[in-house]
Amino acid sequence: LSDLENAQVTEREAKEFMNMLGYWQMSILACFDHDDDYFRLFWYQLYMKLIDGKTSTRIAAANLLRIIMVQKPDESAALIRSCIAPDQRQLSRDFQKLTE
């Protein structure tokens, strides 16, 4: 995922790669444990794609994050809780409602 930030990677190539991640989502997600640092890194990389300037990359990242939230709701909620400030706890609760 981090290689997609290379200026030589075209939007089409990035979109194709993100689509392949979607295709292999079950295998990819099966590799992650609930306290896995790679799971956190994967989330971070997808977040970075959410704020990318390429629309197709942002849409693909949003779709993958949606899949992760459904497939691994407890892990996703725990990850979000670990990153938010105490005054943002409502955000975590609202997120958990999305995955119910």
N, CA, C and O atoms as a GROMACS GRO file, in nm:
protein
  400
    1LEU      N    1   0.081  -0.119   0.000
    1LEU     CA    2   0.000   0.000   0.000
    1LEU      C    3   0.085   0.126   0.000
    1LEU      O    4   0.052   0.223  -0.067
    2SER      N    5   0.194   0.125   0.074
    2SER     CA    6   0.277   0.245   0.080
    2SER      C    7   0.342   0.274  -0.055
    2SER      O    8   0.374   0.390  -0.083
    3ASP      N    9   0.362   0.174  -0.137
    3ASP     CA   10   0.420   0.196  -0.270
    3ASP      C   11   0.328   0.277  -0.360
    3ASP      O   12   0.374   0.336  -0.458
    4LEU      N   13   0.200   0.282  -0.329
    4LEU     CA   14   0.106   0.358  -0.411
    4LEU      C   15   0.131   0.508  -0.400
    4LEU      O   16   0.083   0.585  -0.484
    5GLU      N   17   0.206   0.551  -0.299
    5GLU     CA   18   0.238   0.692  -0.283
    5GLU      C   19   0.347   0.739  -0.378
    5GLU      O   20   0.371   0.858  -0.392
    6ASN      N   21   0.412   0.645  -0.444
    6ASN     CA   22   0.515   0.678  -0.541
    6ASN      C   23   0.453   0.757  -0.655
    6ASN      O   24   0.347   0.722  -0.706
    7ALA      N   25   0.520   0.864  -0.695
    7ALA     CA   26   0.468   0.951  -0.801
    7ALA      C   27   0.458   0.879  -0.935
    7ALA      O   28   0.382   0.922  -1.022
    8GLN      N   29   0.532   0.772  -0.953
    8GLN     CA   30   0.530   0.699  -1.079
    8GLN      C   31   0.410   0.606  -1.092
    8GLN      O   32   0.382   0.555  -1.200
    9VAL      N   33   0.339   0.583  -0.982
    9VAL     CA   34   0.221   0.496  -0.985
    9VAL      C   35   0.103   0.578  -1.037
    9VAL      O   36   0.068   0.682  -0.980
   10THR      N   37   0.043   0.530  -1.144
   10THR     CA   38  -0.071   0.601  -1.202
   10THR      C   39  -0.197   0.573  -1.121
   10THR      O   40  -0.202   0.479  -1.042
   11GLU      N   41  -0.298   0.654  -1.142
   11GLU     CA   42  -0.426   0.634  -1.073
   11GLU      C   43  -0.487   0.500  -1.112
   11GLU      O   44  -0.548   0.432  -1.029
   12ARG      N   45  -0.471   0.463  -1.236
   12ARG     CA   46  -0.524   0.334  -1.283
   12ARG      C   47  -0.455   0.218  -1.212
   12ARG      O   48  -0.521   0.123  -1.170
   13GLU      N   49  -0.323   0.225  -1.201
   13GLU     CA   50  -0.249   0.119  -1.131
   13GLU      C   51  -0.289   0.111  -0.984
   13GLU      O   52  -0.305   0.002  -0.929
   14ALA      N   53  -0.306   0.227  -0.922
   14ALA     CA   54  -0.347   0.230  -0.782
   14ALA      C   55  -0.486   0.169  -0.765
   14ALA      O   56  -0.510   0.092  -0.672
   15LYS      N   57  -0.576   0.203  -0.856
   15LYS     CA   58  -0.712   0.149  -0.850
   15LYS      C   59  -0.711  -0.002  -0.868
   15LYS      O   60  -0.781  -0.074  -0.797
   16GLU      N   61  -0.632  -0.051  -0.963
   16GLU     CA   62  -0.622  -0.196  -0.986
   16GLU      C   63  -0.570  -0.267  -0.862
   16GLU      O   64  -0.619  -0.373  -0.825
   17PHE      N   65  -0.468  -0.208  -0.798
   17PHE     CA   66  -0.412  -0.269  -0.678
   17PHE      C   67  -0.515  -0.272  -0.565
   17PHE      O   68  -0.531  -0.373  -0.496
   18MET      N   69  -0.584  -0.161  -0.547
   18MET     CA   70  -0.686  -0.154  -0.442
   18MET      C   71  -0.799  -0.255  -0.470
   18MET      O   72  -0.852  -0.316  -0.377
   19ASN      N   73  -0.834  -0.271  -0.596
   19ASN     CA   74  -0.936  -0.371  -0.631
   19ASN      C   75  -0.888  -0.512  -0.601
   19ASN      O   76  -0.967  -0.597  -0.560
   20MET      N   77  -0.759  -0.537  -0.621
   20MET     CA   78  -0.704  -0.669  -0.588
   20MET      C   79  -0.709  -0.693  -0.436
   20MET      O   80  -0.735  -0.805  -0.392
   21LEU      N   81  -0.685  -0.589  -0.359
   21LEU     CA   82  -0.698  -0.602  -0.214
   21LEU      C   83  -0.841  -0.641  -0.177
   21LEU      O   84  -0.863  -0.724  -0.090
   22GLY      N   85  -0.936  -0.580  -0.245
   22GLY     CA   86  -1.076  -0.614  -0.221
   22GLY      C   87  -1.105  -0.758  -0.258
   22GLY      O   88  -1.178  -0.828  -0.188
   23TYR      N   89  -1.047  -0.802  -0.368
   23TYR     CA   90  -1.067  -0.940  -0.413
   23TYR      C   91  -1.011  -1.039  -0.310
   23TYR      O   92  -1.073  -1.142  -0.283
   24TRP      N   93  -0.894  -1.008  -0.255
   24TRP     CA   94  -0.826  -1.098  -0.162
   24TRP      C   95  -0.856  -1.065  -0.016
   24TRP      O   96  -0.785  -1.110   0.074
   25GLN      N   97  -0.960  -0.987   0.009
   25GLN     CA   98  -0.990  -0.940   0.144
   25GLN      C   99  -0.999  -1.051   0.248
   25GLN      O  100  -0.945  -1.036   0.358
   26MET      N  101  -1.063  -1.161   0.218
   26MET     CA  102  -1.079  -1.268   0.317
   26MET      C  103  -0.945  -1.327   0.357
   26MET      O  104  -0.920  -1.352   0.475
   27SER      N  105  -0.859  -1.350   0.260
   27SER     CA  106  -0.727  -1.404   0.290
   27SER      C  107  -0.643  -1.304   0.368
   27SER      O  108  -0.571  -1.342   0.461
   28ILE      N  109  -0.652  -1.179   0.330
   28ILE     CA  110  -0.574  -1.075   0.399
   28ILE      C  111  -0.621  -1.061   0.543
   28ILE      O  112  -0.539  -1.059   0.635
   29LEU      N  113  -0.751  -1.051   0.563
   29LEU     CA  114  -0.803  -1.032   0.698
   29LEU      C  115  -0.781  -1.154   0.787
   29LEU      O  116  -0.769  -1.140   0.909
   30ALA      N  117  -0.776  -1.270   0.728
   30ALA     CA  118  -0.752  -1.392   0.806
   30ALA      C  119  -0.612  -1.394   0.867
   30ALA      O  120  -0.587  -1.464   0.965
   31CYS      N  121  -0.521  -1.318   0.809
   31CYS     CA  122  -0.382  -1.314   0.857
   31CYS      C  123  -0.366  -1.229   0.982
   31CYS      O  124  -0.265  -1.242   1.052
   32PHE      N  125  -0.461  -1.143   1.012
   32PHE     CA  126  -0.446  -1.048   1.122
   32PHE      C  127  -0.508  -1.101   1.251
   32PHE      O  128  -0.619  -1.155   1.250
   33ASP      N  129  -0.435  -1.085   1.362
   33ASP     CA  130  -0.488  -1.110   1.495
   33ASP      C  131  -0.543  -0.980   1.550
   33ASP      O  132  -0.520  -0.873   1.493
   34HIS      N  133  -0.616  -0.989   1.660
   34HIS     CA  134  -0.678  -0.869   1.717
   34HIS      C  135  -0.576  -0.768   1.769
   34HIS      O  136  -0.605  -0.648   1.771
   35ASP      N  137  -0.460  -0.812   1.811
   35ASP     CA  138  -0.360  -0.720   1.864
   35ASP      C  139  -0.238  -0.710   1.772
   35ASP      O  140  -0.128  -0.676   1.816
   36ASP      N  141  -0.259  -0.738   1.648
   36ASP     CA  142  -0.152  -0.742   1.549
   36ASP      C  143  -0.111  -0.601   1.506
   36ASP      O  144  -0.195  -0.520   1.469
   37ASP      N  145   0.019  -0.573   1.512
   37ASP     CA  146   0.070  -0.444   1.465
   37ASP      C  147   0.047  -0.427   1.315
   37ASP      O  148   0.029  -0.315   1.268
   38TYR      N  149   0.048  -0.536   1.241
   38TYR     CA  150   0.024  -0.527   1.097
   38TYR      C  151  -0.120  -0.484   1.068
   38TYR      O  152  -0.147  -0.416   0.969
   39PHE      N  153  -0.211  -0.526   1.154
   39PHE     CA  154  -0.350  -0.482   1.138
   39PHE      C  155  -0.358  -0.330   1.155
   39PHE      O  156  -0.427  -0.263   1.078
   40ARG      N  157  -0.288  -0.278   1.254
   40ARG     CA  158  -0.284  -0.132   1.275
   40ARG      C  159  -0.221  -0.062   1.155
   40ARG      O  160  -0.270   0.041   1.109
   41LEU      N  161  -0.114  -0.118   1.106
   41LEU     CA  162  -0.046  -0.060   0.990
   41LEU      C  163  -0.136  -0.062   0.867
   41LEU      O  164  -0.141   0.034   0.791
   42PHE      N  165  -0.207  -0.173   0.847
   42PHE     CA  166  -0.299  -0.185   0.734
   42PHE      C  167  -0.408  -0.078   0.744
   42PHE      O  168  -0.441  -0.014   0.644
   43TRP      N  169  -0.464  -0.060   0.863
   43TRP     CA  170  -0.565   0.044   0.885
   43TRP      C  171  -0.507   0.182   0.853
   43TRP      O  172  -0.571   0.262   0.786
   44TYR      N  173  -0.385   0.207   0.902
   44TYR     CA  174  -0.321   0.337   0.879
   44TYR      C  175  -0.302   0.362   0.730
   44TYR      O  176  -0.330   0.470   0.680
   45GLN      N  177  -0.253   0.261   0.660
   45GLN     CA  178  -0.231   0.275   0.516
   45GLN      C  179  -0.363   0.302   0.443
   45GLN      O  180  -0.367   0.384   0.351
   46LEU      N  181  -0.468   0.234   0.483
   46LEU     CA  182  -0.599   0.259   0.421
   46LEU      C  183  -0.648   0.400   0.453
   46LEU      O  184  -0.708   0.466   0.369
   47TYR      N  185  -0.623   0.444   0.577
   47TYR     CA  186  -0.661   0.581   0.612
   47TYR      C  187  -0.587   0.681   0.523
   47TYR      O  188  -0.646   0.778   0.476
   48MET      N  189  -0.460   0.657   0.500
   48MET     CA  190  -0.381   0.746   0.414
   48MET      C  191  -0.439   0.750   0.273
   48MET      O  192  -0.431   0.852   0.206
   49LYS      N  193  -0.496   0.640   0.229
   49LYS     CA  194  -0.559   0.637   0.096
   49LYS      C  195  -0.693   0.711   0.098
   49LYS      O  196  -0.738   0.762  -0.005
   50LEU      N  197  -0.757   0.717   0.215
   50LEU     CA  198  -0.882   0.792   0.227
   50LEU      C  199  -0.862   0.941   0.206
   50LEU      O  200  -0.953   1.010   0.160
   51ILE      N  201  -0.745   0.990   0.239
   51ILE     CA  202  -0.718   1.133   0.223
   51ILE      C  203  -0.633   1.161   0.099
   51ILE      O  204  -0.582   1.271   0.082
   52ASP      N  205  -0.620   1.061   0.014
   52ASP     CA  206  -0.545   1.073  -0.111
   52ASP      C  207  -0.620   1.164  -0.208
   52ASP      O  208  -0.741   1.178  -0.198
   53GLY      N  209  -0.548   1.223  -0.299
   53GLY     CA  210  -0.610   1.311  -0.398
   53GLY      C  211  -0.682   1.238  -0.510
   53GLY      O  212  -0.760   1.299  -0.584
   54LYS      N  213  -0.656   1.110  -0.523
   54LYS     CA  214  -0.717   1.032  -0.632
   54LYS      C  215  -0.852   0.976  -0.585
   54LYS      O  216  -0.859   0.899  -0.490
   55THR      N  217  -0.956   1.016  -0.654
   55THR     CA  218  -1.091   0.976  -0.615
   55THR      C  219  -1.109   0.825  -0.613
   55THR      O  220  -1.167   0.771  -0.519
   56SER      N  221  -1.061   0.757  -0.716
   56SER     CA  222  -1.081   0.612  -0.722
   56SER      C  223  -1.009   0.541  -0.608
   56SER      O  224  -1.058   0.440  -0.557
   57THR      N  225  -0.894   0.593  -0.567
   57THR     CA  226  -0.821   0.535  -0.455
   57THR      C  227  -0.897   0.557  -0.325
   57THR      O  228  -0.906   0.467  -0.241
   58ARG      N  229  -0.953   0.676  -0.308
   58ARG     CA  230  -1.031   0.706  -0.187
   58ARG      C  231  -1.154   0.615  -0.177
   58ARG      O  232  -1.184   0.563  -0.070
   59ILE      N  233  -1.223   0.596  -0.288
   59ILE     CA  234  -1.342   0.511  -0.288
   59ILE      C  235  -1.305   0.367  -0.255
   59ILE      O  236  -1.373   0.301  -0.176
   60ALA      N  237  -1.198   0.318  -0.315
   60ALA     CA  238  -1.154   0.180  -0.289
   60ALA      C  239  -1.113   0.164  -0.143
   60ALA      O  240  -1.145   0.062  -0.081
   61ALA      N  241  -1.044   0.262  -0.087
   61ALA     CA  242  -1.003   0.255   0.054
   61ALA      C  243  -1.125   0.256   0.145
   61ALA      O  244  -1.130   0.182   0.242
   62ALA      N  245  -1.223   0.340   0.114
   62ALA     CA  246  -1.346   0.345   0.194
   62ALA      C  247  -1.418   0.211   0.190
   62ALA      O  248  -1.468   0.163   0.292
   63ASN      N  249  -1.423   0.150   0.073
   63ASN     CA  250  -1.488   0.019   0.060
   63ASN      C  251  -1.415  -0.087   0.141
   63ASN      O  252  -1.479  -0.169   0.208
   64LEU      N  253  -1.282  -0.085   0.137
   64LEU     CA  254  -1.206  -0.183   0.214
   64LEU      C  255  -1.224  -0.161   0.364
   64LEU      O  256  -1.238  -0.257   0.440
   65LEU      N  257  -1.222  -0.037   0.407
   65LEU     CA  258  -1.243  -0.010   0.549
   65LEU      C  259  -1.382  -0.054   0.594
   65LEU      O  260  -1.399  -0.105   0.704
   66ARG      N  261  -1.479  -0.035   0.509
   66ARG     CA  262  -1.615  -0.082   0.540
   66ARG      C  263  -1.617  -0.233   0.558
   66ARG      O  264  -1.679  -0.285   0.651
   67ILE      N  265  -1.549  -0.304   0.469
   67ILE     CA  266  -1.541  -0.449   0.478
   67ILE      C  267  -1.473  -0.491   0.609
   67ILE      O  268  -1.520  -0.582   0.677
   68ILE      N  269  -1.364  -0.424   0.642
   68ILE     CA  270  -1.292  -0.457   0.765
   68ILE      C  271  -1.381  -0.433   0.887
   68ILE      O  272  -1.381  -0.513   0.981
   69MET      N  273  -1.455  -0.324   0.885
   69MET     CA  274  -1.543  -0.293   0.998
   69MET      C  275  -1.650  -0.401   1.018
   69MET      O  276  -1.690  -0.429   1.131
   70VAL      N  277  -1.695  -0.460   0.909
   70VAL     CA  278  -1.795  -0.566   0.918
   70VAL      C  279  -1.731  -0.699   0.954
   70VAL      O  280  -1.785  -0.773   1.037
   71GLN      N  281  -1.618  -0.730   0.895
   71GLN     CA  282  -1.552  -0.860   0.917
   71GLN      C  283  -1.480  -0.867   1.051
   71GLN      O  284  -1.473  -0.974   1.112
   72LYS      N  285  -1.428  -0.755   1.098
   72LYS     CA  286  -1.353  -0.751   1.224
   72LYS      C  287  -1.400  -0.632   1.308
   72LYS      O  288  -1.322  -0.540   1.335
   73PRO      N  289  -1.526  -0.634   1.350
   73PRO     CA  290  -1.580  -0.518   1.422
   73PRO      C  291  -1.514  -0.493   1.558
   73PRO      O  292  -1.488  -0.378   1.594
   74ASP      N  293  -1.486  -0.598   1.634
   74ASP     CA  294  -1.426  -0.580   1.766
   74ASP      C  295  -1.285  -0.523   1.755
   74ASP      O  296  -1.248  -0.432   1.828
   75GLU      N  297  -1.207  -0.578   1.662
   75GLU     CA  298  -1.071  -0.531   1.642
   75GLU      C  299  -1.070  -0.387   1.592
   75GLU      O  300  -0.987  -0.306   1.634
   76SER      N  301  -1.163  -0.357   1.501
   76SER     CA  302  -1.171  -0.221   1.447
   76SER      C  303  -1.210  -0.121   1.555
   76SER      O  304  -1.152  -0.013   1.565
   77ALA      N  305  -1.307  -0.158   1.636
   77ALA     CA  306  -1.350  -0.069   1.745
   77ALA      C  307  -1.238  -0.048   1.845
   77ALA      O  308  -1.216   0.064   1.891
   78ALA      N  309  -1.166  -0.154   1.878
   78ALA     CA  310  -1.054  -0.142   1.972
   78ALA      C  311  -0.946  -0.051   1.916
   78ALA      O  312  -0.887   0.029   1.988
   79LEU      N  313  -0.920  -0.064   1.788
   79LEU     CA  314  -0.819   0.020   1.724
   79LEU      C  315  -0.860   0.167   1.727
   79LEU      O  316  -0.778   0.254   1.757
   80ILE      N  317  -0.984   0.193   1.696
   80ILE     CA  318  -1.032   0.332   1.698
   80ILE      C  319  -1.029   0.387   1.840
   80ILE      O  320  -0.988   0.501   1.861
   81ARG      N  321  -1.072   0.307   1.938
   81ARG     CA  322  -1.069   0.353   2.078
   81ARG      C  323  -0.927   0.386   2.123
   81ARG      O  324  -0.907   0.479   2.201
   82SER      N  325  -0.830   0.311   2.075
   82SER     CA  326  -0.692   0.334   2.117
   82SER      C  327  -0.633   0.463   2.060
   82SER      O  328  -0.531   0.511   2.108
   83CYS      N  329  -0.697   0.517   1.958
   83CYS     CA  330  -0.642   0.635   1.890
   83CYS      C  331  -0.715   0.765   1.923
   83CYS      O  332  -0.669   0.872   1.884
   84ILE      N  333  -0.826   0.757   1.994
   84ILE     CA  334  -0.904   0.879   2.016
   84ILE      C  335  -0.880   0.935   2.155
   84ILE      O  336  -0.843   0.864   2.248
   85ALA      N  337  -0.902   1.064   2.167
   85ALA     CA  338  -0.890   1.133   2.295
   85ALA      C  339  -1.013   1.104   2.380
   85ALA      O  340  -1.118   1.068   2.327
   86PRO      N  341  -1.000   1.119   2.513
   86PRO     CA  342  -1.114   1.090   2.601
   86PRO      C  343  -1.241   1.167   2.566
   86PRO      O  344  -1.352   1.116   2.585
   87ASP      N  345  -1.228   1.289   2.515
   87ASP     CA  346  -1.347   1.368   2.483
   87ASP      C  347  -1.412   1.325   2.352
   87ASP      O  348  -1.515   1.381   2.312
   88GLN      N  349  -1.354   1.227   2.284
   88GLN     CA  350  -1.409   1.178   2.157
   88GLN      C  351  -1.466   1.037   2.170
   88GLN      O  352  -1.484   0.969   2.069
   89ARG      N  353  -1.495   0.994   2.290
   89ARG     CA  354  -1.546   0.858   2.312
   89ARG      C  355  -1.678   0.833   2.240
   89ARG      O  356  -1.707   0.720   2.201
   90GLN      N  357  -1.759   0.936   2.222
   90GLN     CA  358  -1.886   0.920   2.152
   90GLN      C  359  -1.861   0.871   2.010
   90GLN      O  360  -1.940   0.794   1.955
   91LEU      N  361  -1.752   0.916   1.950
   91LEU     CA  362  -1.715   0.871   1.816
   91LEU      C  363  -1.699   0.719   1.813
   91LEU      O  364  -1.746   0.653   1.721
   92SER      N  365  -1.632   0.666   1.913
   92SER     CA  366  -1.612   0.522   1.921
   92SER      C  367  -1.745   0.448   1.938
   92SER      O  368  -1.767   0.345   1.874
   93ARG      N  369  -1.832   0.500   2.022
   93ARG     CA  370  -1.963   0.436   2.042
   93ARG      C  371  -2.046   0.441   1.914
   93ARG      O  372  -2.112   0.344   1.879
   94ASP      N  373  -2.044   0.555   1.846
   94ASP     CA  374  -2.118   0.568   1.720
   94ASP      C  375  -2.063   0.473   1.615
   94ASP      O  376  -2.138   0.414   1.538
   95PHE      N  377  -1.931   0.458   1.612
   95PHE     CA  378  -1.870   0.365   1.519
   95PHE      C  379  -1.917   0.223   1.546
   95PHE      O  380  -1.950   0.149   1.453
   96GLN      N  381  -1.922   0.186   1.672
   96GLN     CA  382  -1.964   0.050   1.706
   96GLN      C  383  -2.108   0.025   1.663
   96GLN      O  384  -2.142  -0.087   1.625
   97LYS      N  385  -2.192   0.125   1.669
   97LYS     CA  386  -2.330   0.111   1.624
   97LYS      C  387  -2.336   0.080   1.475
   97LYS      O  388  -2.425   0.008   1.429
   98LEU      N  389  -2.242   0.135   1.400
   98LEU     CA  390  -2.239   0.110   1.255
   98LEU      C  391  -2.213  -0.036   1.223
   98LEU      O  392  -2.258  -0.087   1.120
   99THR      N  393  -2.141  -0.103   1.309
   99THR     CA  394  -2.102  -0.241   1.281
   99THR      C  395  -2.197  -0.344   1.341
   99THR      O  396  -2.176  -0.464   1.324
  100GLU      N  397  -2.300  -0.300   1.410
  100GLU     CA  398  -2.394  -0.394   1.471
  100GLU      C  399  -2.493  -0.446   1.369
  100GLU      O  400  -2.580  -0.527   1.403
   0.00000   0.00000   0.00000
